[in-house]
Amino acid sequence: MGIFVLGFALIIAIFLIWLSGLITSRIKSRGLRVSVRSVFIFSLLLVYFSTNIFDYYKFKEICDREAGLKVYRFLESDVGWTSSNIYSRSILYNYPEIAFVRYENEKHIAFDLVRTNEKKDRYDNGLRSYPSDGVRQPLYIYKKSVEEIPELKRTVLFEVSAIDIESGQVMAVHKNFTHKIFNFEWGPSSGTSCSSVLPSDLGSKLVFFEFKELQPAFYPTERGSK
């Protein structure tokens, strides 16, 4: 994407130089002509990029304020979770603290995904689904969402949260934002995320949709469950 952005910027620069030359061609003084051309090009660039620059700084502010993991209450280990079918395997595989994941198939029949020792080959992770017996009840809901930020153009929120089923309380939430620096309507866009603009000690703690965002939210091993 970077080479397309540079190419587009070069085309814009050539066009502005040509346009400024056309406009100032009747000015006889060379010094005045250069000054007018410079002011003209700078003004057009400022108008073009002003919105992008302003939005970028607003994006950095929202990263400072909201990005990262917030733990309101630590999560219990060795309990069940519920999620949509598309995330169930990734959750159970990446979070050893989770005992099982309940989901519904396309016919709204509940299944429990569990770990087993049944491995056909080295590529088999041993995860198996069985019809839910209803004896064990999941404690948390795993929720993942992607949505645009209405008040900040070209910015998207990636959010992962753990919700207590009984109380509806959000136990922990991880947020990361991406931002397109250039305007879609006028040319190629170059994207960035909060992990790129935050200080290294903070940005390195952002996990970008790798199904490990909530890992630090579980009770430390030495404490165990409540």
C-alpha positions as CSV (number, residue, x, y, z in Angstrom):
1,M,0.0,0.0,0.0
2,G,2.9,2.4,0.8
3,I,4.1,2.5,-2.8
4,F,0.6,3.4,-4.1
5,V,0.4,6.2,-1.6
6,L,3.8,7.6,-2.7
7,G,2.8,7.3,-6.3
8,F,-0.5,9.1,-5.8
9,A,1.3,11.8,-3.8
10,L,3.7,12.3,-6.7
11,I,0.9,12.6,-9.2
12,I,-0.8,15.2,-7.0
13,A,2.5,17.1,-6.7
14,I,3.1,17.2,-10.5
15,F,-0.5,18.3,-11.1
16,L,-0.2,21.1,-8.6
17,I,3.0,22.3,-10.1
18,W,1.5,22.3,-13.5
19,L,-1.7,24.1,-12.3
20,S,0.3,26.7,-10.4
21,G,2.4,27.4,-13.4
22,L,-0.7,27.8,-15.6
23,I,-2.2,30.3,-13.1
24,T,0.9,32.4,-12.7
25,S,2.1,32.3,-16.3
26,R,1.1,35.9,-16.9
27,I,3.1,37.3,-13.9
28,K,6.3,38.8,-15.3
29,S,8.4,39.0,-12.2
30,R,10.1,35.6,-11.6
31,G,10.4,36.1,-7.9
32,L,6.8,37.1,-7.5
33,R,5.8,34.2,-9.7
34,V,7.7,31.7,-7.6
35,S,6.2,33.1,-4.4
36,V,2.6,33.0,-5.7
37,R,3.1,29.4,-6.9
38,S,4.5,28.3,-3.6
39,V,1.7,29.9,-1.6
40,F,-0.9,28.4,-4.0
41,I,0.5,24.9,-3.7
42,F,0.9,25.1,0.0
43,S,-2.7,26.4,0.4
44,L,-4.1,23.6,-1.7
45,L,-2.1,20.9,0.2
46,L,-3.2,22.4,3.5
47,V,-6.9,22.3,2.5
48,Y,-6.6,18.8,1.2
49,F,-4.8,17.3,4.2
50,S,-6.3,19.4,7.0
51,T,-9.1,17.0,7.7
52,N,-6.8,14.0,7.6
53,I,-4.3,15.7,10.0
54,F,-7.0,16.7,12.4
55,D,-8.6,13.2,12.4
56,Y,-5.2,11.6,12.9
57,Y,-4.6,13.6,16.1
58,K,-8.1,12.7,17.3
59,F,-7.3,9.1,16.6
60,K,-4.1,9.3,18.7
61,E,-6.2,10.8,21.5
62,I,-8.8,8.0,21.4
63,C,-5.9,5.5,21.5
64,D,-4.4,7.1,24.6
65,R,-7.8,7.2,26.3
66,E,-9.5,3.9,25.4
67,A,-7.1,1.4,23.7
68,G,-5.9,-1.7,25.5
69,L,-7.2,-4.0,28.1
70,K,-9.4,-2.9,31.0
71,V,-10.1,-5.5,33.7
72,Y,-13.1,-4.7,35.9
73,R,-13.1,-8.1,37.6
74,F,-10.7,-10.9,37.2
75,L,-12.0,-14.0,35.3
76,E,-12.5,-17.4,36.8
77,S,-10.5,-20.3,35.4
78,D,-11.7,-23.8,34.6
79,V,-15.3,-22.6,33.8
80,G,-17.4,-22.7,30.6
81,W,-17.9,-19.9,28.2
82,T,-20.5,-19.3,25.4
83,S,-19.8,-17.8,22.0
84,S,-20.8,-18.0,18.4
85,N,-19.7,-21.1,16.5
86,I,-17.1,-19.2,14.4
87,Y,-15.0,-18.3,17.4
88,S,-15.5,-21.4,19.6
89,R,-12.5,-23.4,18.5
90,S,-10.1,-20.4,18.5
91,I,-11.2,-19.5,22.0
92,L,-10.7,-22.9,23.5
93,Y,-7.4,-23.5,21.7
94,N,-5.9,-20.2,22.8
95,Y,-7.2,-19.9,26.3
96,P,-6.2,-23.0,28.4
97,E,-8.0,-21.4,31.3
98,I,-11.4,-22.1,29.7
99,A,-12.9,-25.5,30.4
100,F,-15.4,-25.7,27.5
101,V,-17.2,-23.4,25.0
102,R,-20.9,-23.7,24.4
103,Y,-22.3,-22.6,21.0
104,E,-25.4,-23.2,18.8
105,N,-25.3,-24.7,15.3
106,E,-27.4,-23.4,12.4
107,K,-30.4,-25.3,13.8
108,H,-30.0,-23.6,17.2
109,I,-29.0,-26.9,18.9
110,A,-26.5,-26.4,21.8
111,F,-23.1,-28.1,21.7
112,D,-20.2,-28.1,24.1
113,L,-16.7,-27.9,22.6
114,V,-14.2,-29.7,24.9
115,R,-10.5,-30.8,24.9
116,T,-9.8,-34.5,24.5
117,N,-6.9,-36.8,24.0
118,E,-8.4,-38.0,20.7
119,K,-5.9,-37.0,18.1
120,K,-5.8,-38.5,14.7
121,D,-2.6,-37.0,13.6
122,R,-0.2,-34.1,14.6
123,Y,-2.5,-31.6,13.0
124,D,-5.4,-32.6,15.2
125,N,-5.7,-30.4,18.3
126,G,-8.1,-32.8,20.1
127,L,-11.0,-30.4,20.3
128,R,-14.4,-32.2,20.0
129,S,-18.0,-31.1,20.0
130,Y,-20.7,-33.0,21.9
131,P,-24.4,-32.2,22.4
132,S,-24.8,-30.1,25.6
133,D,-26.1,-32.1,28.5
134,G,-27.2,-29.0,30.4
135,V,-25.4,-30.1,33.6
136,R,-22.6,-27.6,33.4
137,Q,-23.5,-24.0,32.7
138,P,-21.1,-21.5,31.1
139,L,-20.2,-18.5,33.2
140,Y,-19.1,-15.9,30.6
141,I,-20.1,-14.7,27.2
142,Y,-17.2,-14.1,24.7
143,K,-18.2,-11.2,22.5
144,K,-16.2,-9.8,19.5
145,S,-17.2,-6.9,17.4
146,V,-15.9,-4.6,14.7
147,E,-17.6,-1.2,14.2
148,E,-16.9,2.1,12.6
149,I,-16.6,5.2,14.9
150,P,-19.3,7.7,13.8
151,E,-17.6,10.7,15.3
152,L,-14.2,9.9,13.7
153,K,-14.1,9.2,10.0
154,R,-12.0,6.3,8.7
155,T,-11.6,4.8,12.1
156,V,-12.7,1.3,13.1
157,L,-13.0,-0.2,16.6
158,F,-12.0,-3.8,17.2
159,E,-13.4,-4.9,20.6
160,V,-13.3,-8.1,22.5
161,S,-15.1,-8.5,25.9
162,A,-16.0,-11.1,28.5
163,I,-19.5,-10.7,30.0
164,D,-20.9,-12.3,33.1
165,I,-24.0,-14.3,32.0
166,E,-25.9,-14.0,35.2
167,S,-25.4,-10.3,35.9
168,G,-24.7,-9.0,32.4
169,Q,-21.6,-7.2,33.8
170,V,-18.6,-6.6,31.5
171,M,-15.8,-8.3,33.3
172,A,-13.0,-7.3,30.9
173,V,-12.7,-5.5,27.6
174,H,-9.9,-5.1,25.1
175,K,-10.1,-2.3,22.5
176,N,-7.9,-1.6,19.5
177,F,-8.5,1.0,16.8
178,T,-7.4,1.3,13.2
179,H,-7.3,4.5,11.2
180,K,-7.0,5.3,7.5
181,I,-4.8,8.3,7.3
182,F,-5.8,9.4,3.8
183,N,-9.3,10.0,2.6
184,F,-10.9,7.1,0.7
185,E,-12.7,9.5,-1.7
186,W,-9.6,11.2,-3.0
187,G,-7.0,8.5,-3.3
188,P,-5.3,5.5,-1.8
189,S,-5.4,5.1,2.0
190,S,-2.6,4.2,4.4
191,G,-3.7,2.6,7.7
192,T,-2.3,2.5,11.2
193,S,-3.4,1.1,14.6
194,C,-3.1,2.1,18.2
195,S,-0.2,-0.3,18.6
196,S,1.8,1.9,16.2
197,V,1.1,5.3,17.7
198,L,1.2,4.5,21.4
199,P,4.6,4.5,23.3
200,S,6.3,1.1,22.8
201,D,5.7,0.0,26.4
202,L,1.9,0.4,25.9
203,G,1.6,-0.4,22.2
204,S,3.4,-3.8,22.6
205,K,0.6,-4.8,25.1
206,L,-2.1,-4.5,22.4
207,V,-3.0,-7.8,20.9
208,F,-4.6,-7.4,17.5
209,F,-7.3,-10.0,17.1
210,E,-5.2,-13.1,17.9
211,F,-7.7,-14.6,20.4
212,K,-5.4,-13.8,23.3
213,E,-6.6,-10.3,24.1
214,L,-8.1,-11.3,27.4
215,Q,-5.3,-13.5,28.7
216,P,-4.1,-11.1,31.4
217,A,-7.7,-10.8,32.7
218,F,-7.7,-14.2,34.3
219,Y,-6.8,-14.6,38.0
220,P,-3.1,-15.0,38.4
221,T,-2.1,-18.7,38.8
222,E,-0.9,-18.2,42.4
223,R,-4.3,-16.8,43.5
224,G,-6.6,-19.3,41.8
225,S,-10.3,-18.8,41.6
226,K,-12.4,-17.0,44.2
